[in-house]
Amino acid sequence: MKGFFESELGRIYIDPSIVTRLCVLPELGLSDVFVLPNGPVPSEPVEQVNRKGVDRYIHVDFNPEGQVLVETRLMVRYGPSIRTSAALFQEKVVRRIEASTGLKVARVDIKIDGVFRPTPPTALPGPGEPRTLQIEDRREAGS
């Protein structure tokens, strides 16, 4: 089934794959939530989640009225409240879908599949002694 809304000239249908892609966009602005595929929990979810296979872990359906129903699997960062992070993600998904497609979102169900602890960033080397660059003058004599 496809999502639709009525216009003056008829119905406008939107494919579920379009809505699925929109569901990944809100997570890009959140450092606490990552959409996760089925399978083992990656150590660095940002690097290992393949965006091309997003339909495996985000399921979009429509009810008979053409409203959007979303089911997704997420990982959350260790530390912040899981409830708060998931609720914020739900709100962002609803706003993104409704703003981009004009469709009404009936519900966004989330299953938390894991918690990850991000690896600390590697430290930059400390400032050392200033280094000077020496350039040799290799001009040939007598040319």
NUMI-821876 format. One record per residue: x, y, z of N, C-alpha, C in turn; residue number from 1; residue in one letter. Coordinates in nm, 2 decimals. Example, Ala and Ser with C-alpha at 12.3 -4.5 7.8 and 13.67 -1.06 7.14 Angstrom:
<pts>
<pt n_c1="1.32" n_c2="-0.57" n_c3="0.78" ca_c1="1.23" ca_c2="-0.45" ca_c3="0.78" c_c1="1.32" c_c2="-0.33" c_c3="0.78" seq="1" type="A"/>
<pt n_c1="1.28" n_c2="-0.22" n_c3="0.71" ca_c1="1.37" ca_c2="-0.11" ca_c3="0.71" c_c1="1.29" c_c2="0.00" c_c3="0.79" seq="2" type="S"/>
</pts>
This chain:
<pts>
<pt n_c1="0.08" n_c2="-0.12" n_c3="0.00" ca_c1="0.00" ca_c2="0.00" ca_c3="0.00" c_c1="0.09" c_c2="0.12" c_c3="0.00" seq="1" type="M"/>
<pt n_c1="0.05" n_c2="0.23" n_c3="-0.06" ca_c1="0.12" ca_c2="0.35" ca_c3="-0.07" c_c1="0.05" c_c2="0.46" c_c3="0.01" seq="2" type="K"/>
<pt n_c1="0.13" n_c2="0.56" n_c3="0.06" ca_c1="0.07" ca_c2="0.67" ca_c3="0.13" c_c1="0.02" c_c2="0.77" c_c3="0.02" seq="3" type="G"/>
<pt n_c1="-0.09" n_c2="0.83" n_c3="0.06" ca_c1="-0.15" ca_c2="0.93" ca_c3="-0.03" c_c1="-0.21" c_c2="1.04" c_c3="0.04" seq="4" type="F"/>
<pt n_c1="-0.23" n_c2="1.15" n_c3="-0.03" ca_c1="-0.31" ca_c2="1.26" ca_c3="0.01" c_c1="-0.39" c_c2="1.31" c_c3="-0.10" seq="5" type="F"/>
<pt n_c1="-0.50" n_c2="1.38" n_c3="-0.07" ca_c1="-0.59" ca_c2="1.43" ca_c3="-0.18" c_c1="-0.55" c_c2="1.57" c_c3="-0.22" seq="6" type="E"/>
<pt n_c1="-0.56" n_c2="1.60" n_c3="-0.35" ca_c1="-0.54" ca_c2="1.73" ca_c3="-0.39" c_c1="-0.67" c_c2="1.77" c_c3="-0.47" seq="7" type="S"/>
<pt n_c1="-0.68" n_c2="1.88" n_c3="-0.52" ca_c1="-0.80" ca_c2="1.93" ca_c3="-0.60" c_c1="-0.81" c_c2="1.84" c_c3="-0.72" seq="8" type="E"/>
<pt n_c1="-0.71" n_c2="1.79" n_c3="-0.78" ca_c1="-0.71" ca_c2="1.72" ca_c3="-0.91" c_c1="-0.71" c_c2="1.57" c_c3="-0.89" seq="9" type="L"/>
<pt n_c1="-0.69" n_c2="1.52" n_c3="-0.77" ca_c1="-0.69" ca_c2="1.38" ca_c3="-0.74" c_c1="-0.59" c_c2="1.34" c_c3="-0.63" seq="10" type="G"/>
<pt n_c1="-0.56" n_c2="1.21" n_c3="-0.62" ca_c1="-0.47" ca_c2="1.16" ca_c3="-0.51" c_c1="-0.33" c_c2="1.17" c_c3="-0.56" seq="11" type="R"/>
<pt n_c1="-0.24" n_c2="1.19" n_c3="-0.46" ca_c1="-0.10" ca_c2="1.19" ca_c3="-0.49" c_c1="-0.04" c_c2="1.08" c_c3="-0.40" seq="12" type="I"/>
<pt n_c1="0.02" n_c2="0.98" n_c3="-0.46" ca_c1="0.07" ca_c2="0.86" ca_c3="-0.39" c_c1="0.22" c_c2="0.88" c_c3="-0.37" seq="13" type="Y"/>
<pt n_c1="0.27" n_c2="0.83" n_c3="-0.25" ca_c1="0.41" ca_c2="0.84" ca_c3="-0.22" c_c1="0.46" c_c2="0.70" c_c3="-0.18" seq="14" type="I"/>
<pt n_c1="0.56" n_c2="0.65" n_c3="-0.25" ca_c1="0.61" ca_c2="0.51" ca_c3="-0.22" c_c1="0.67" c_c2="0.50" c_c3="-0.08" seq="15" type="D"/>
<pt n_c1="0.66" n_c2="0.39" n_c3="-0.02" ca_c1="0.72" ca_c2="0.37" ca_c3="0.11" c_c1="0.87" c_c2="0.39" c_c3="0.12" seq="16" type="P"/>
<pt n_c1="0.94" n_c2="0.36" n_c3="0.01" ca_c1="1.09" ca_c2="0.37" ca_c3="0.01" c_c1="1.13" c_c2="0.52" c_c3="0.03" seq="17" type="S"/>
<pt n_c1="1.05" n_c2="0.61" n_c3="-0.02" ca_c1="1.08" ca_c2="0.75" ca_c3="0.00" c_c1="1.07" c_c2="0.79" c_c3="0.15" seq="18" type="I"/>
<pt n_c1="0.96" n_c2="0.74" n_c3="0.21" ca_c1="0.94" ca_c2="0.77" ca_c3="0.35" c_c1="1.05" c_c2="0.70" c_c3="0.43" seq="19" type="V"/>
<pt n_c1="1.09" n_c2="0.58" n_c3="0.39" ca_c1="1.20" ca_c2="0.51" ca_c3="0.46" c_c1="1.33" c_c2="0.59" c_c3="0.46" seq="20" type="T"/>
<pt n_c1="1.37" n_c2="0.65" n_c3="0.35" ca_c1="1.49" ca_c2="0.73" ca_c3="0.34" c_c1="1.48" c_c2="0.85" c_c3="0.43" seq="21" type="R"/>
<pt n_c1="1.36" n_c2="0.91" n_c3="0.44" ca_c1="1.34" ca_c2="1.02" ca_c3="0.53" c_c1="1.36" c_c2="0.99" c_c3="0.68" seq="22" type="L"/>
<pt n_c1="1.33" n_c2="0.87" n_c3="0.71" ca_c1="1.34" ca_c2="0.82" ca_c3="0.85" c_c1="1.49" c_c2="0.82" c_c3="0.90" seq="23" type="C"/>
<pt n_c1="1.58" n_c2="0.81" n_c3="0.81" ca_c1="1.72" ca_c2="0.80" ca_c3="0.85" c_c1="1.78" c_c2="0.94" c_c3="0.87" seq="24" type="V"/>
<pt n_c1="1.72" n_c2="1.04" n_c3="0.80" ca_c1="1.78" ca_c2="1.18" ca_c3="0.81" c_c1="1.78" c_c2="1.24" c_c3="0.95" seq="25" type="L"/>
<pt n_c1="1.67" n_c2="1.22" n_c3="1.03" ca_c1="1.67" ca_c2="1.28" ca_c3="1.16" c_c1="1.79" c_c2="1.23" c_c3="1.25" seq="26" type="P"/>
<pt n_c1="1.83" n_c2="1.11" n_c3="1.23" ca_c1="1.94" ca_c2="1.06" ca_c3="1.32" c_c1="2.07" c_c2="1.13" c_c3="1.29" seq="27" type="E"/>
<pt n_c1="2.08" n_c2="1.19" n_c3="1.18" ca_c1="2.21" ca_c2="1.25" ca_c3="1.14" c_c1="2.24" c_c2="1.37" c_c3="1.23" seq="28" type="L"/>
<pt n_c1="2.13" n_c2="1.43" n_c3="1.28" ca_c1="2.15" ca_c2="1.54" ca_c3="1.37" c_c1="2.16" c_c2="1.51" c_c3="1.52" seq="29" type="G"/>
<pt n_c1="2.14" n_c2="1.38" n_c3="1.55" ca_c1="2.15" ca_c2="1.33" ca_c3="1.69" c_c1="2.27" c_c2="1.24" c_c3="1.71" seq="30" type="L"/>
<pt n_c1="2.35" n_c2="1.27" n_c3="1.81" ca_c1="2.47" ca_c2="1.19" ca_c3="1.84" c_c1="2.43" c_c2="1.07" c_c3="1.93" seq="31" type="S"/>
<pt n_c1="2.31" n_c2="1.07" n_c3="1.98" ca_c1="2.27" ca_c2="0.97" ca_c3="2.08" c_c1="2.20" c_c2="0.85" c_c3="2.02" seq="32" type="D"/>
<pt n_c1="2.15" n_c2="0.86" n_c3="1.89" ca_c1="2.07" ca_c2="0.76" ca_c3="1.84" c_c1="2.12" c_c2="0.72" c_c3="1.70" seq="33" type="V"/>
<pt n_c1="2.12" n_c2="0.59" n_c3="1.67" ca_c1="2.16" ca_c2="0.54" ca_c3="1.54" c_c1="2.07" c_c2="0.43" c_c3="1.50" seq="34" type="F"/>
<pt n_c1="2.02" n_c2="0.44" n_c3="1.37" ca_c1="1.94" ca_c2="0.33" ca_c3="1.32" c_c1="2.03" c_c2="0.21" c_c3="1.29" seq="35" type="V"/>
<pt n_c1="1.98" n_c2="0.10" n_c3="1.34" ca_c1="2.06" ca_c2="-0.02" ca_c3="1.34" c_c1="2.01" c_c2="-0.13" c_c3="1.26" seq="36" type="L"/>
<pt n_c1="2.09" n_c2="-0.20" n_c3="1.17" ca_c1="2.04" ca_c2="-0.32" ca_c3="1.10" c_c1="2.03" c_c2="-0.44" c_c3="1.19" seq="37" type="P"/>
<pt n_c1="1.96" n_c2="-0.54" n_c3="1.15" ca_c1="1.96" ca_c2="-0.66" ca_c3="1.22" c_c1="2.10" c_c2="-0.72" c_c3="1.23" seq="38" type="N"/>
<pt n_c1="2.14" n_c2="-0.78" n_c3="1.34" ca_c1="2.27" ca_c2="-0.84" ca_c3="1.34" c_c1="2.35" c_c2="-0.79" c_c3="1.46" seq="39" type="G"/>
<pt n_c1="2.48" n_c2="-0.82" n_c3="1.46" ca_c1="2.56" ca_c2="-0.78" ca_c3="1.58" c_c1="2.57" c_c2="-0.63" c_c3="1.59" seq="40" type="P"/>
<pt n_c1="2.59" n_c2="-0.59" n_c3="1.72" ca_c1="2.61" ca_c2="-0.45" ca_c3="1.75" c_c1="2.75" c_c2="-0.40" c_c3="1.70" seq="41" type="V"/>
<pt n_c1="2.76" n_c2="-0.31" n_c3="1.61" ca_c1="2.89" ca_c2="-0.26" ca_c3="1.57" c_c1="2.95" c_c2="-0.17" c_c3="1.68" seq="42" type="P"/>
<pt n_c1="3.09" n_c2="-0.17" n_c3="1.68" ca_c1="3.15" ca_c2="-0.09" ca_c3="1.78" c_c1="3.14" c_c2="0.06" c_c3="1.75" seq="43" type="S"/>
<pt n_c1="3.14" n_c2="0.09" n_c3="1.62" ca_c1="3.12" ca_c2="0.23" ca_c3="1.58" c_c1="3.00" c_c2="0.23" c_c3="1.48" seq="44" type="E"/>
<pt n_c1="2.88" n_c2="0.25" n_c3="1.53" ca_c1="2.76" ca_c2="0.24" ca_c3="1.44" c_c1="2.76" c_c2="0.34" c_c3="1.33" seq="45" type="P"/>
<pt n_c1="2.82" n_c2="0.46" n_c3="1.35" ca_c1="2.82" ca_c2="0.56" ca_c3="1.24" c_c1="2.89" c_c2="0.51" c_c3="1.12" seq="46" type="V"/>
<pt n_c1="3.00" n_c2="0.44" n_c3="1.14" ca_c1="3.08" ca_c2="0.39" ca_c3="1.03" c_c1="3.03" c_c2="0.27" c_c3="0.97" seq="47" type="E"/>
<pt n_c1="2.96" n_c2="0.18" n_c3="1.04" ca_c1="2.93" ca_c2="0.05" ca_c3="0.99" c_c1="2.79" c_c2="0.03" c_c3="0.94" seq="48" type="Q"/>
<pt n_c1="2.70" n_c2="0.12" n_c3="0.97" ca_c1="2.56" ca_c2="0.11" ca_c3="0.92" c_c1="2.56" c_c2="0.15" c_c3="0.78" seq="49" type="V"/>
<pt n_c1="2.51" n_c2="0.06" n_c3="0.69" ca_c1="2.50" ca_c2="0.09" ca_c3="0.55" c_c1="2.37" c_c2="0.15" c_c3="0.51" seq="50" type="N"/>
<pt n_c1="2.37" n_c2="0.27" n_c3="0.47" ca_c1="2.25" ca_c2="0.35" ca_c3="0.43" c_c1="2.18" c_c2="0.29" c_c3="0.31" seq="51" type="R"/>
<pt n_c1="2.24" n_c2="0.21" n_c3="0.23" ca_c1="2.18" ca_c2="0.16" ca_c3="0.11" c_c1="2.08" c_c2="0.05" c_c3="0.15" seq="52" type="K"/>
<pt n_c1="2.10" n_c2="-0.02" n_c3="0.27" ca_c1="2.01" ca_c2="-0.13" ca_c3="0.31" c_c1="1.92" c_c2="-0.09" c_c3="0.42" seq="53" type="G"/>
<pt n_c1="1.88" n_c2="0.04" n_c3="0.42" ca_c1="1.80" ca_c2="0.10" ca_c3="0.53" c_c1="1.66" c_c2="0.03" c_c3="0.54" seq="54" type="V"/>
<pt n_c1="1.61" n_c2="-0.03" n_c3="0.43" ca_c1="1.48" ca_c2="-0.09" ca_c3="0.44" c_c1="1.48" c_c2="-0.22" c_c3="0.52" seq="55" type="D"/>
<pt n_c1="1.60" n_c2="-0.27" n_c3="0.56" ca_c1="1.60" ca_c2="-0.39" ca_c3="0.64" c_c1="1.57" c_c2="-0.36" c_c3="0.78" seq="56" type="R"/>
<pt n_c1="1.59" n_c2="-0.24" n_c3="0.83" ca_c1="1.57" ca_c2="-0.21" ca_c3="0.97" c_c1="1.48" c_c2="-0.09" c_c3="0.99" seq="57" type="Y"/>
<pt n_c1="1.42" n_c2="-0.04" n_c3="0.89" ca_c1="1.31" ca_c2="0.06" ca_c3="0.90" c_c1="1.20" c_c2="0.00" c_c3="0.82" seq="58" type="I"/>
<pt n_c1="1.08" n_c2="-0.02" n_c3="0.88" ca_c1="0.97" ca_c2="-0.07" ca_c3="0.80" c_c1="0.86" c_c2="0.04" c_c3="0.80" seq="59" type="H"/>
<pt n_c1="0.82" n_c2="0.08" n_c3="0.68" ca_c1="0.72" ca_c2="0.18" ca_c3="0.66" c_c1="0.59" c_c2="0.11" c_c3="0.60" seq="60" type="V"/>
<pt n_c1="0.48" n_c2="0.14" n_c3="0.66" ca_c1="0.35" ca_c2="0.09" ca_c3="0.61" c_c1="0.25" c_c2="0.21" c_c3="0.61" seq="61" type="D"/>
<pt n_c1="0.14" n_c2="0.19" n_c3="0.56" ca_c1="0.03" ca_c2="0.29" ca_c3="0.56" c_c1="-0.10" c_c2="0.23" c_c3="0.60" seq="62" type="F"/>
<pt n_c1="-0.18" n_c2="0.30" n_c3="0.68" ca_c1="-0.31" ca_c2="0.25" ca_c3="0.71" c_c1="-0.41" c_c2="0.29" c_c3="0.60" seq="63" type="N"/>
<pt n_c1="-0.53" n_c2="0.24" n_c3="0.61" ca_c1="-0.63" ca_c2="0.26" ca_c3="0.50" c_c1="-0.65" c_c2="0.41" c_c3="0.47" seq="64" type="P"/>
<pt n_c1="-0.63" n_c2="0.50" n_c3="0.56" ca_c1="-0.65" ca_c2="0.64" ca_c3="0.54" c_c1="-0.53" c_c2="0.71" c_c3="0.47" seq="65" type="E"/>
<pt n_c1="-0.42" n_c2="0.63" n_c3="0.45" ca_c1="-0.30" ca_c2="0.68" ca_c3="0.39" c_c1="-0.20" c_c2="0.74" c_c3="0.48" seq="66" type="G"/>
<pt n_c1="-0.22" n_c2="0.72" n_c3="0.61" ca_c1="-0.13" ca_c2="0.77" ca_c3="0.71" c_c1="-0.01" c_c2="0.68" c_c3="0.73" seq="67" type="Q"/>
<pt n_c1="0.10" n_c2="0.73" n_c3="0.77" ca_c1="0.22" ca_c2="0.66" ca_c3="0.78" c_c1="0.24" c_c2="0.59" c_c3="0.91" seq="68" type="V"/>
<pt n_c1="0.28" n_c2="0.46" n_c3="0.91" ca_c1="0.31" ca_c2="0.38" ca_c3="1.02" c_c1="0.46" c_c2="0.34" c_c3="1.01" seq="69" type="L"/>
<pt n_c1="0.54" n_c2="0.37" n_c3="1.11" ca_c1="0.69" ca_c2="0.35" ca_c3="1.10" c_c1="0.73" c_c2="0.25" c_c3="1.22" seq="70" type="V"/>
<pt n_c1="0.81" n_c2="0.15" n_c3="1.18" ca_c1="0.87" ca_c2="0.07" ca_c3="1.28" c_c1="1.02" c_c2="0.07" c_c3="1.26" seq="71" type="E"/>
<pt n_c1="1.10" n_c2="0.10" n_c3="1.36" ca_c1="1.24" ca_c2="0.11" ca_c3="1.34" c_c1="1.32" c_c2="0.05" c_c3="1.45" seq="72" type="T"/>
<pt n_c1="1.44" n_c2="0.01" n_c3="1.42" ca_c1="1.53" ca_c2="-0.05" ca_c3="1.52" c_c1="1.65" c_c2="0.05" c_c3="1.54" seq="73" type="R"/>
<pt n_c1="1.68" n_c2="0.08" n_c3="1.67" ca_c1="1.78" ca_c2="0.18" ca_c3="1.70" c_c1="1.88" c_c2="0.13" c_c3="1.80" seq="74" type="L"/>
<pt n_c1="1.99" n_c2="0.20" n_c3="1.80" ca_c1="2.09" ca_c2="0.19" ca_c3="1.91" c_c1="2.10" c_c2="0.32" c_c3="1.97" seq="75" type="M"/>
<pt n_c1="2.12" n_c2="0.33" n_c3="2.10" ca_c1="2.13" ca_c2="0.45" ca_c3="2.17" c_c1="2.27" c_c2="0.46" c_c3="2.24" seq="76" type="V"/>
<pt n_c1="2.31" n_c2="0.58" n_c3="2.26" ca_c1="2.44" ca_c2="0.60" ca_c3="2.32" c_c1="2.43" c_c2="0.58" c_c3="2.47" seq="77" type="R"/>
<pt n_c1="2.53" n_c2="0.52" n_c3="2.53" ca_c1="2.53" ca_c2="0.50" ca_c3="2.68" c_c1="2.55" c_c2="0.64" c_c3="2.74" seq="78" type="Y"/>
<pt n_c1="2.46" n_c2="0.66" n_c3="2.85" ca_c1="2.47" ca_c2="0.79" ca_c3="2.92" c_c1="2.34" c_c2="0.86" c_c3="2.92" seq="79" type="G"/>
<pt n_c1="2.30" n_c2="0.92" n_c3="2.81" ca_c1="2.17" ca_c2="0.99" ca_c3="2.81" c_c1="2.05" c_c2="0.90" c_c3="2.83" seq="80" type="P"/>
<pt n_c1="1.94" n_c2="0.95" n_c3="2.88" ca_c1="1.82" ca_c2="0.87" ca_c3="2.90" c_c1="1.77" c_c2="0.81" c_c3="2.77" seq="81" type="S"/>
<pt n_c1="1.75" n_c2="0.68" n_c3="2.77" ca_c1="1.70" ca_c2="0.61" ca_c3="2.65" c_c1="1.57" c_c2="0.66" c_c3="2.61" seq="82" type="I"/>
<pt n_c1="1.48" n_c2="0.68" n_c3="2.71" ca_c1="1.35" ca_c2="0.73" ca_c3="2.69" c_c1="1.35" c_c2="0.87" c_c3="2.62" seq="83" type="R"/>
<pt n_c1="1.44" n_c2="0.96" n_c3="2.67" ca_c1="1.45" ca_c2="1.09" ca_c3="2.61" c_c1="1.50" c_c2="1.08" c_c3="2.47" seq="84" type="T"/>
<pt n_c1="1.61" n_c2="1.00" n_c3="2.45" ca_c1="1.67" ca_c2="0.99" ca_c3="2.31" c_c1="1.57" c_c2="0.94" c_c3="2.21" seq="85" type="S"/>
<pt n_c1="1.50" n_c2="0.83" n_c3="2.25" ca_c1="1.40" ca_c2="0.77" ca_c3="2.16" c_c1="1.28" c_c2="0.86" c_c3="2.13" seq="86" type="A"/>
<pt n_c1="1.23" n_c2="0.94" n_c3="2.23" ca_c1="1.12" ca_c2="1.03" ca_c3="2.21" c_c1="1.16" c_c2="1.14" c_c3="2.12" seq="87" type="A"/>
<pt n_c1="1.29" n_c2="1.19" n_c3="2.13" ca_c1="1.34" ca_c2="1.30" ca_c3="2.04" c_c1="1.35" c_c2="1.25" c_c3="1.90" seq="88" type="L"/>
<pt n_c1="1.39" n_c2="1.12" n_c3="1.88" ca_c1="1.40" ca_c2="1.07" ca_c3="1.75" c_c1="1.26" c_c2="1.05" c_c3="1.69" seq="89" type="F"/>
<pt n_c1="1.16" n_c2="1.01" n_c3="1.77" ca_c1="1.03" ca_c2="1.00" ca_c3="1.72" c_c1="0.98" c_c2="1.13" c_c3="1.67" seq="90" type="Q"/>
<pt n_c1="1.00" n_c2="1.24" n_c3="1.75" ca_c1="0.95" ca_c2="1.37" ca_c3="1.71" c_c1="1.02" c_c2="1.42" c_c3="1.58" seq="91" type="E"/>
<pt n_c1="1.15" n_c2="1.39" n_c3="1.57" ca_c1="1.22" ca_c2="1.43" ca_c3="1.45" c_c1="1.17" c_c2="1.36" c_c3="1.32" seq="92" type="K"/>
<pt n_c1="1.14" n_c2="1.23" n_c3="1.34" ca_c1="1.09" ca_c2="1.15" ca_c3="1.23" c_c1="0.95" c_c2="1.20" c_c3="1.18" seq="93" type="V"/>
<pt n_c1="0.87" n_c2="1.23" n_c3="1.28" ca_c1="0.73" ca_c2="1.28" ca_c3="1.25" c_c1="0.74" c_c2="1.41" c_c3="1.18" seq="94" type="V"/>
<pt n_c1="0.82" n_c2="1.50" n_c3="1.23" ca_c1="0.83" ca_c2="1.63" ca_c3="1.17" c_c1="0.89" c_c2="1.62" c_c3="1.03" seq="95" type="R"/>
<pt n_c1="1.00" n_c2="1.54" n_c3="1.01" ca_c1="1.06" ca_c2="1.53" ca_c3="0.88" c_c1="0.96" c_c2="1.47" c_c3="0.77" seq="96" type="R"/>
<pt n_c1="0.89" n_c2="1.36" n_c3="0.81" ca_c1="0.80" ca_c2="1.30" ca_c3="0.71" c_c1="0.69" c_c2="1.40" c_c3="0.68" seq="97" type="I"/>
<pt n_c1="0.63" n_c2="1.46" n_c3="0.78" ca_c1="0.51" ca_c2="1.55" ca_c3="0.75" c_c1="0.55" c_c2="1.67" c_c3="0.68" seq="98" type="E"/>
<pt n_c1="0.67" n_c2="1.72" n_c3="0.70" ca_c1="0.72" ca_c2="1.84" ca_c3="0.63" c_c1="0.76" c_c2="1.81" c_c3="0.49" seq="99" type="A"/>
<pt n_c1="0.82" n_c2="1.69" n_c3="0.47" ca_c1="0.87" ca_c2="1.66" ca_c3="0.34" c_c1="0.77" c_c2="1.60" c_c3="0.24" seq="100" type="S"/>
<pt n_c1="0.67" n_c2="1.53" n_c3="0.30" ca_c1="0.57" ca_c2="1.46" ca_c3="0.21" c_c1="0.43" c_c2="1.51" c_c3="0.22" seq="101" type="T"/>
<pt n_c1="0.40" n_c2="1.58" n_c3="0.33" ca_c1="0.26" ca_c2="1.62" ca_c3="0.34" c_c1="0.17" c_c2="1.51" c_c3="0.40" seq="102" type="G"/>
<pt n_c1="0.23" n_c2="1.39" n_c3="0.43" ca_c1="0.15" ca_c2="1.28" ca_c3="0.48" c_c1="0.14" c_c2="1.30" c_c3="0.63" seq="103" type="L"/>
<pt n_c1="0.03" n_c2="1.25" n_c3="0.69" ca_c1="0.02" ca_c2="1.25" ca_c3="0.84" c_c1="0.08" c_c2="1.12" c_c3="0.89" seq="104" type="K"/>
<pt n_c1="0.15" n_c2="1.13" n_c3="1.00" ca_c1="0.22" ca_c2="1.01" ca_c3="1.06" c_c1="0.13" c_c2="0.96" c_c3="1.18" seq="105" type="V"/>
<pt n_c1="0.08" n_c2="0.84" n_c3="1.17" ca_c1="-0.01" ca_c2="0.78" ca_c3="1.27" c_c1="0.07" c_c2="0.74" c_c3="1.39" seq="106" type="A"/>
<pt n_c1="0.19" n_c2="0.67" n_c3="1.37" ca_c1="0.27" ca_c2="0.62" ca_c3="1.48" c_c1="0.41" c_c2="0.59" c_c3="1.43" seq="107" type="R"/>
<pt n_c1="0.50" n_c2="0.60" n_c3="1.53" ca_c1="0.64" ca_c2="0.57" ca_c3="1.51" c_c1="0.68" c_c2="0.47" c_c3="1.62" seq="108" type="V"/>
<pt n_c1="0.69" n_c2="0.34" n_c3="1.59" ca_c1="0.73" ca_c2="0.25" ca_c3="1.69" c_c1="0.88" c_c2="0.22" c_c3="1.69" seq="109" type="D"/>
<pt n_c1="0.95" n_c2="0.22" n_c3="1.80" ca_c1="1.09" ca_c2="0.20" ca_c3="1.81" c_c1="1.13" c_c2="0.08" c_c3="1.90" seq="110" type="I"/>
<pt n_c1="1.22" n_c2="0.00" n_c3="1.85" ca_c1="1.27" ca_c2="-0.11" ca_c3="1.93" c_c1="1.42" c_c2="-0.07" c_c3="1.95" seq="111" type="K"/>
<pt n_c1="1.46" n_c2="-0.06" n_c3="2.07" ca_c1="1.60" ca_c2="-0.04" ca_c3="2.11" c_c1="1.67" c_c2="-0.17" c_c3="2.11" seq="112" type="I"/>
<pt n_c1="1.77" n_c2="-0.19" n_c3="2.02" ca_c1="1.84" ca_c2="-0.31" ca_c3="2.00" c_c1="1.97" c_c2="-0.31" c_c3="2.07" seq="113" type="D"/>
<pt n_c1="2.02" n_c2="-0.20" n_c3="2.11" ca_c1="2.15" ca_c2="-0.20" ca_c3="2.18" c_c1="2.19" c_c2="-0.06" c_c3="2.23" seq="114" type="G"/>
<pt n_c1="2.29" n_c2="-0.06" n_c3="2.32" ca_c1="2.35" ca_c2="0.06" ca_c3="2.37" c_c1="2.50" c_c2="0.06" c_c3="2.33" seq="115" type="V"/>
<pt n_c1="2.55" n_c2="0.17" n_c3="2.29" ca_c1="2.69" ca_c2="0.17" ca_c3="2.25" c_c1="2.76" c_c2="0.28" c_c3="2.33" seq="116" type="F"/>
<pt n_c1="2.88" n_c2="0.26" n_c3="2.35" ca_c1="2.97" ca_c2="0.36" ca_c3="2.42" c_c1="3.07" c_c2="0.40" c_c3="2.32" seq="117" type="R"/>
<pt n_c1="3.06" n_c2="0.53" n_c3="2.27" ca_c1="3.15" ca_c2="0.58" ca_c3="2.17" c_c1="3.29" c_c2="0.57" c_c3="2.22" seq="118" type="P"/>
<pt n_c1="3.38" n_c2="0.54" n_c3="2.13" ca_c1="3.52" ca_c2="0.54" ca_c3="2.16" c_c1="3.57" c_c2="0.69" c_c3="2.18" seq="119" type="T"/>
<pt n_c1="3.65" n_c2="0.71" n_c3="2.28" ca_c1="3.70" ca_c2="0.85" ca_c3="2.29" c_c1="3.79" c_c2="0.89" c_c3="2.17" seq="120" type="P"/>
<pt n_c1="3.78" n_c2="1.02" n_c3="2.13" ca_c1="3.86" ca_c2="1.06" ca_c3="2.02" c_c1="4.01" c_c2="1.05" c_c3="2.05" seq="121" type="P"/>
<pt n_c1="4.09" n_c2="1.02" n_c3="1.95" ca_c1="4.23" ca_c2="1.01" ca_c3="1.98" c_c1="4.29" c_c2="1.15" c_c3="2.00" seq="122" type="T"/>
<pt n_c1="4.38" n_c2="1.16" n_c3="2.09" ca_c1="4.44" ca_c2="1.29" ca_c3="2.12" c_c1="4.54" c_c2="1.33" c_c3="2.02" seq="123" type="A"/>
<pt n_c1="4.54" n_c2="1.45" n_c3="1.99" ca_c1="4.64" ca_c2="1.51" ca_c3="1.89" c_c1="4.77" c_c2="1.52" c_c3="1.96" seq="124" type="L"/>
<pt n_c1="4.88" n_c2="1.50" n_c3="1.89" ca_c1="5.01" ca_c2="1.52" ca_c3="1.96" c_c1="5.03" c_c2="1.66" c_c3="2.01" seq="125" type="P"/>
<pt n_c1="5.10" n_c2="1.67" n_c3="2.12" ca_c1="5.12" ca_c2="1.80" ca_c3="2.19" c_c1="5.21" c_c2="1.88" c_c3="2.10" seq="126" type="G"/>
<pt n_c1="5.21" n_c2="2.01" n_c3="2.13" ca_c1="5.30" ca_c2="2.10" ca_c3="2.05" c_c1="5.44" c_c2="2.07" c_c3="2.09" seq="127" type="P"/>
<pt n_c1="5.52" n_c2="2.05" n_c3="1.99" ca_c1="5.67" ca_c2="2.03" ca_c3="2.01" c_c1="5.74" c_c2="2.16" c_c3="1.98" seq="128" type="G"/>
<pt n_c1="5.87" n_c2="2.14" n_c3="1.97" ca_c1="5.95" ca_c2="2.25" ca_c3="1.93" c_c1="5.92" c_c2="2.30" c_c3="1.79" seq="129" type="E"/>
<pt n_c1="5.92" n_c2="2.42" n_c3="1.76" ca_c1="5.89" ca_c2="2.47" ca_c3="1.63" c_c1="6.00" c_c2="2.41" c_c3="1.53" seq="130" type="P"/>
<pt n_c1="5.95" n_c2="2.37" n_c3="1.42" ca_c1="6.04" ca_c2="2.31" ca_c3="1.32" c_c1="6.06" c_c2="2.41" c_c3="1.21" seq="131" type="R"/>
<pt n_c1="6.18" n_c2="2.41" n_c3="1.16" ca_c1="6.20" ca_c2="2.50" ca_c3="1.04" c_c1="6.23" c_c2="2.41" c_c3="0.92" seq="132" type="T"/>
<pt n_c1="6.19" n_c2="2.46" n_c3="0.81" ca_c1="6.21" ca_c2="2.38" ca_c3="0.69" c_c1="6.32" c_c2="2.45" c_c3="0.61" seq="133" type="L"/>
<pt n_c1="6.42" n_c2="2.37" n_c3="0.58" ca_c1="6.53" ca_c2="2.42" ca_c3="0.50" c_c1="6.52" c_c2="2.38" c_c3="0.36" seq="134" type="Q"/>
<pt n_c1="6.54" n_c2="2.48" n_c3="0.27" ca_c1="6.53" ca_c2="2.46" ca_c3="0.13" c_c1="6.66" c_c2="2.48" c_c3="0.06" seq="135" type="I"/>
<pt n_c1="6.71" n_c2="2.38" n_c3="-0.01" ca_c1="6.83" ca_c2="2.39" ca_c3="-0.08" c_c1="6.82" c_c2="2.47" c_c3="-0.21" seq="136" type="E"/>
<pt n_c1="6.92" n_c2="2.55" n_c3="-0.24" ca_c1="6.91" ca_c2="2.62" ca_c3="-0.37" c_c1="6.99" c_c2="2.54" c_c3="-0.47" seq="137" type="D"/>
<pt n_c1="6.92" n_c2="2.48" n_c3="-0.56" ca_c1="6.99" ca_c2="2.38" ca_c3="-0.66" c_c1="7.00" c_c2="2.45" c_c3="-0.80" seq="138" type="R"/>
<pt n_c1="7.03" n_c2="2.57" n_c3="-0.80" ca_c1="7.05" ca_c2="2.63" ca_c3="-0.94" c_c1="7.19" c_c2="2.59" c_c3="-0.99" seq="139" type="R"/>
<pt n_c1="7.19" n_c2="2.56" n_c3="-1.11" ca_c1="7.32" ca_c2="2.53" ca_c3="-1.17" c_c1="7.40" c_c2="2.65" c_c3="-1.20" seq="140" type="E"/>
<pt n_c1="7.53" n_c2="2.64" n_c3="-1.16" ca_c1="7.62" ca_c2="2.76" ca_c3="-1.19" c_c1="7.65" c_c2="2.77" c_c3="-1.33" seq="141" type="A"/>
<pt n_c1="7.65" n_c2="2.89" n_c3="-1.38" ca_c1="7.69" ca_c2="2.92" ca_c3="-1.52" c_c1="7.58" c_c2="2.90" c_c3="-1.62" seq="142" type="G"/>
<pt n_c1="7.45" n_c2="2.88" n_c3="-1.59" ca_c1="7.36" ca_c2="2.86" ca_c3="-1.69" c_c1="7.29" c_c2="2.98" c_c3="-1.73" seq="143" type="S"/>
</pts>
